[in-house]
Amino acid sequence: MTTADGPRRADGWATSVRERLGLGRLLPLGGPADEAWIAERAAASVLRDSTAGPGAVVGRLRIGTAMAGSAPGAPGEDPKTTTGARYGTGPGKEPRDGHAQRPPAPPSALPRGPLRIEAEFAATAGRPLPTSAALLREALLEAASRRLGLDVAEVDLRVTGLLEEERTAAHTDGGPSAGTSPAGATARDRVAFPRPEVRAGRDTGAAGLAAAAVPGVVSLTRVLGAPVTTSADHVRVEVATADGHRALDVARAVRTAVTGVLEDGPPVSVLVTAVVEAPERG
């Protein structure tokens, strides 16, 4: 039966599907004890931003599971080869909240383990390509660990073009697999990468209020479902975090805050759907 609300409902359903697909892959954030995840689109926006200026412009960028046999870096390694393990985010950590039971991963999330960044880039002709690639790899690894908390074991780079030094870059980010930068761009000028839009949500329950009050949380979001999804065996919280706050640290703080108000409730997981600039406070 067709109703007057039919077209509106169809449009709403289509928008919801596009938003979910736009998140890209859901990546494990931190180690198993952290029960945190981040959308590939959110992670990619931060990684691209970190590469602005080192003599290269990143185009297509994807994040997936590392090849079998890849291992995270050991503590104390050089930043060029380090991964999340250097910052205590690798596997093998026990949950600090005492829960032996662990919540399920979000739908379609990648399995936990080291990750692989694949990126295409254009580089300046005035610098040797191996040097540009090494600087870009270092920037990506550093951002993955220090700004996000991702356990990255591999960075696979592919040169797709040369940049003209005297011209200004123009770059847009259409999602986790956006295309290459236009010809004639230069990485010497800082490129502004648009961040993903946030579908903000509200939850006035104890868990939602506790999560929203955590420093570094810009807002609760509602992409996979409600801002706070509660079931018999777990609670999942969706958030957008502020750039300048390490996403993993914010997710950990959200878990702690929500677990505290739930008392003996089910285990809690956190999904970061976006990393955005924090709004200015008046």
NULONU-929497 format. One record per residue (C-alpha): residue number from 1; x, y, z. Coordinates in steps of 0.25 Angstrom, whole numbers, m for minus. Layout:
<atoms>
k NUM	x X	y Y	z Z .
...
</atoms>
This chain:
<atoms>
k 1	x 0	y 0	z 0 .
k 2	x 5	y 14	z m4 .
k 3	x 4	y 25	z 6 .
k 4	x 7	y 40	z 5 .
k 5	x 19	y 37	z 14 .
k 6	x 25	y 27	z 5 .
k 7	x 34	y 36	z m3 .
k 8	x 39	y 43	z 9 .
k 9	x 42	y 29	z 16 .
k 10	x 49	y 24	z 3 .
k 11	x 58	y 37	z 3 .
k 12	x 61	y 35	z 17 .
k 13	x 65	y 20	z 15 .
k 14	x 73	y 24	z 3 .
k 15	x 81	y 35	z 11 .
k 16	x 83	y 25	z 23 .
k 17	x 89	y 15	z 13 .
k 18	x 98	y 25	z 7 .
k 19	x 103	y 30	z 20 .
k 20	x 106	y 16	z 25 .
k 21	x 114	y 12	z 12 .
k 22	x 121	y 26	z 12 .
k 23	x 127	y 22	z 25 .
k 24	x 136	y 12	z 18 .
k 25	x 142	y 1	z 26 .
k 26	x 141	y 0	z 41 .
k 27	x 155	y m1	z 46 .
k 28	x 160	y m6	z 59 .
k 29	x 165	y 5	z 68 .
k 30	x 175	y 2	z 79 .
k 31	x 176	y m12	z 84 .
k 32	x 166	y m23	z 87 .
k 33	x 164	y m17	z 102 .
k 34	x 160	y m4	z 96 .
k 35	x 147	y m8	z 89 .
k 36	x 148	y 4	z 80 .
k 37	x 146	y 5	z 65 .
k 38	x 147	y 17	z 55 .
k 39	x 141	y 19	z 41 .
k 40	x 151	y 18	z 30 .
k 41	x 146	y 32	z 24 .
k 42	x 149	y 38	z 38 .
k 43	x 163	y 32	z 39 .
k 44	x 166	y 36	z 24 .
k 45	x 163	y 50	z 26 .
k 46	x 173	y 51	z 38 .
k 47	x 183	y 44	z 30 .
k 48	x 182	y 53	z 18 .
k 49	x 182	y 65	z 26 .
k 50	x 195	y 60	z 33 .
k 51	x 202	y 59	z 19 .
k 52	x 200	y 74	z 15 .
k 53	x 213	y 80	z 12 .
k 54	x 224	y 70	z 11 .
k 55	x 226	y 70	z m4 .
k 56	x 214	y 61	z m8 .
k 57	x 199	y 62	z m10 .
k 58	x 191	y 49	z m6 .
k 59	x 180	y 44	z m15 .
k 60	x 173	y 31	z m13 .
k 61	x 175	y 25	z 1 .
k 62	x 170	y 13	z 6 .
k 63	x 172	y 6	z 20 .
k 64	x 171	y m9	z 21 .
k 65	x 176	y m22	z 28 .
k 66	x 191	y m24	z 27 .
k 67	x 196	y m36	z 19 .
k 68	x 199	y m49	z 27 .
k 69	x 212	y m49	z 34 .
k 70	x 212	y m34	z 36 .
k 71	x 216	y m30	z 50 .
k 72	x 214	y m17	z 58 .
k 73	x 227	y m9	z 62 .
k 74	x 233	y m11	z 75 .
k 75	x 234	y 0	z 86 .
k 76	x 245	y 10	z 84 .
k 77	x 246	y 8	z 69 .
k 78	x 249	y 20	z 60 .
k 79	x 236	y 28	z 56 .
k 80	x 238	y 24	z 42 .
k 81	x 234	y 9	z 45 .
k 82	x 226	y 10	z 58 .
k 83	x 212	y 6	z 59 .
k 84	x 201	y 7	z 70 .
k 85	x 209	y m3	z 78 .
k 86	x 219	y 8	z 82 .
k 87	x 208	y 15	z 89 .
k 88	x 202	y 3	z 96 .
k 89	x 191	y 0	z 87 .
k 90	x 195	y m13	z 82 .
k 91	x 188	y m27	z 84 .
k 92	x 189	y m34	z 97 .
k 93	x 184	y m24	z 107 .
k 94	x 174	y m28	z 117 .
k 95	x 162	y m20	z 119 .
k 96	x 164	y m9	z 130 .
k 97	x 149	y m9	z 134 .
k 98	x 150	y m24	z 139 .
k 99	x 139	y m29	z 129 .
k 100	x 143	y m43	z 123 .
k 101	x 132	y m42	z 113 .
k 102	x 134	y m34	z 101 .
k 103	x 124	y m27	z 92 .
k 104	x 123	y m31	z 78 .
k 105	x 129	y m23	z 67 .
k 106	x 121	y m13	z 59 .
k 107	x 114	y m19	z 46 .
k 108	x 124	y m21	z 35 .
k 109	x 136	y m17	z 43 .
k 110	x 150	y m22	z 40 .
k 111	x 156	y m33	z 49 .
k 112	x 166	y m28	z 59 .
k 113	x 180	y m28	z 55 .
k 114	x 191	y m19	z 49 .
k 115	x 186	y m10	z 37 .
k 116	x 191	y m6	z 24 .
k 117	x 190	y 8	z 17 .
k 118	x 190	y 8	z 2 .
k 119	x 192	y 22	z m4 .
k 120	x 194	y 29	z m17 .
k 121	x 202	y 42	z m18 .
k 122	x 207	y 52	z m27 .
k 123	x 221	y 58	z m23 .
k 124	x 230	y 70	z m27 .
k 125	x 240	y 67	z m38 .
k 126	x 251	y 75	z m30 .
k 127	x 252	y 64	z m19 .
k 128	x 256	y 49	z m21 .
k 129	x 244	y 41	z m21 .
k 130	x 249	y 31	z m11 .
k 131	x 251	y 43	z m2 .
k 132	x 237	y 48	z m4 .
k 133	x 232	y 34	z m2 .
k 134	x 240	y 32	z 11 .
k 135	x 235	y 46	z 17 .
k 136	x 220	y 42	z 13 .
k 137	x 221	y 29	z 19 .
k 138	x 227	y 35	z 32 .
k 139	x 216	y 45	z 33 .
k 140	x 205	y 35	z 31 .
k 141	x 211	y 25	z 41 .
k 142	x 212	y 37	z 51 .
k 143	x 198	y 42	z 49 .
k 144	x 192	y 28	z 50 .
k 145	x 199	y 26	z 64 .
k 146	x 199	y 39	z 70 .
k 147	x 186	y 46	z 65 .
k 148	x 177	y 33	z 63 .
k 149	x 183	y 21	z 71 .
k 150	x 183	y 11	z 59 .
k 151	x 192	y m1	z 59 .
k 152	x 198	y 1	z 45 .
k 153	x 209	y m9	z 40 .
k 154	x 210	y m6	z 25 .
k 155	x 209	y 6	z 17 .
k 156	x 208	y 4	z 2 .
k 157	x 211	y 16	z m7 .
k 158	x 209	y 18	z m22 .
k 159	x 214	y 30	z m30 .
k 160	x 203	y 35	z m40 .
k 161	x 209	y 48	z m44 .
k 162	x 218	y 60	z m43 .
k 163	x 215	y 74	z m37 .
k 164	x 219	y 87	z m42 .
k 165	x 225	y 95	z m31 .
k 166	x 220	y 109	z m35 .
k 167	x 205	y 105	z m35 .
k 168	x 195	y 104	z m24 .
k 169	x 189	y 91	z m20 .
k 170	x 174	y 89	z m21 .
k 171	x 169	y 76	z m15 .
k 172	x 155	y 71	z m10 .
k 173	x 152	y 58	z m2 .
k 174	x 141	y 50	z m7 .
k 175	x 142	y 39	z 3 .
k 176	x 152	y 28	z 7 .
k 177	x 155	y 25	z m8 .
k 178	x 155	y 39	z m14 .
k 179	x 163	y 41	z m27 .
k 180	x 177	y 47	z m29 .
k 181	x 180	y 61	z m28 .
k 182	x 179	y 70	z m41 .
k 183	x 191	y 72	z m50 .
k 184	x 200	y 84	z m46 .
k 185	x 197	y 84	z m31 .
k 186	x 208	y 86	z m22 .
k 187	x 210	y 81	z m8 .
k 188	x 218	y 93	z m3 .
k 189	x 205	y 100	z 0 .
k 190	x 196	y 95	z 11 .
k 191	x 184	y 88	z 5 .
k 192	x 170	y 89	z 12 .
k 193	x 164	y 75	z 12 .
k 194	x 149	y 76	z 15 .
k 195	x 145	y 67	z 27 .
k 196	x 133	y 58	z 27 .
k 197	x 120	y 64	z 31 .
k 198	x 114	y 59	z 44 .
k 199	x 100	y 54	z 46 .
k 200	x 99	y 58	z 60 .
k 201	x 90	y 51	z 70 .
k 202	x 85	y 53	z 84 .
k 203	x 83	y 43	z 95 .
k 204	x 77	y 48	z 108 .
k 205	x 80	y 35	z 116 .
k 206	x 91	y 34	z 126 .
k 207	x 100	y 27	z 116 .
k 208	x 98	y 37	z 105 .
k 209	x 100	y 49	z 115 .
k 210	x 112	y 43	z 120 .
k 211	x 118	y 41	z 107 .
k 212	x 115	y 55	z 102 .
k 213	x 122	y 61	z 114 .
k 214	x 135	y 54	z 111 .
k 215	x 146	y 64	z 106 .
k 216	x 149	y 62	z 92 .
k 217	x 135	y 58	z 88 .
k 218	x 129	y 68	z 78 .
k 219	x 115	y 61	z 78 .
k 220	x 109	y 48	z 78 .
k 221	x 105	y 42	z 64 .
k 222	x 95	y 33	z 58 .
k 223	x 100	y 26	z 46 .
k 224	x 99	y 11	z 49 .
k 225	x 87	y 13	z 58 .
k 226	x 84	y 21	z 70 .
k 227	x 95	y 29	z 77 .
k 228	x 95	y 19	z 88 .
k 229	x 91	y 5	z 84 .
k 230	x 87	y m4	z 96 .
k 231	x 84	y m19	z 95 .
k 232	x 85	y m30	z 105 .
k 233	x 99	y m33	z 103 .
k 234	x 106	y m20	z 100 .
k 235	x 105	y m4	z 98 .
k 236	x 111	y 3	z 86 .
k 237	x 113	y 18	z 86 .
k 238	x 115	y 26	z 73 .
k 239	x 123	y 39	z 74 .
k 240	x 130	y 50	z 66 .
k 241	x 143	y 54	z 72 .
k 242	x 151	y 67	z 72 .
k 243	x 163	y 68	z 64 .
k 244	x 174	y 71	z 73 .
k 245	x 170	y 60	z 82 .
k 246	x 175	y 46	z 80 .
k 247	x 163	y 38	z 75 .
k 248	x 167	y 25	z 83 .
k 249	x 169	y 33	z 96 .
k 250	x 155	y 40	z 94 .
k 251	x 149	y 26	z 91 .
k 252	x 155	y 20	z 104 .
k 253	x 150	y 32	z 112 .
k 254	x 136	y 30	z 106 .
k 255	x 136	y 15	z 110 .
k 256	x 141	y 18	z 124 .
k 257	x 130	y 29	z 126 .
k 258	x 119	y 20	z 120 .
k 259	x 123	y 8	z 128 .
k 260	x 123	y 16	z 141 .
k 261	x 108	y 20	z 139 .
k 262	x 104	y 7	z 135 .
k 263	x 110	y 0	z 148 .
k 264	x 108	y m15	z 145 .
k 265	x 103	y m13	z 131 .
k 266	x 107	y m20	z 119 .
k 267	x 121	y m17	z 113 .
k 268	x 123	y m4	z 105 .
k 269	x 129	y m1	z 91 .
k 270	x 131	y 12	z 84 .
k 271	x 130	y 15	z 69 .
k 272	x 137	y 28	z 64 .
k 273	x 129	y 32	z 52 .
k 274	x 136	y 45	z 49 .
k 275	x 148	y 54	z 53 .
k 276	x 145	y 69	z 52 .
k 277	x 149	y 82	z 56 .
k 278	x 144	y 86	z 70 .
k 279	x 134	y 97	z 70 .
k 280	x 138	y 110	z 76 .
k 281	x 133	y 113	z 90 .
k 282	x 127	y 127	z 92 .
</atoms>
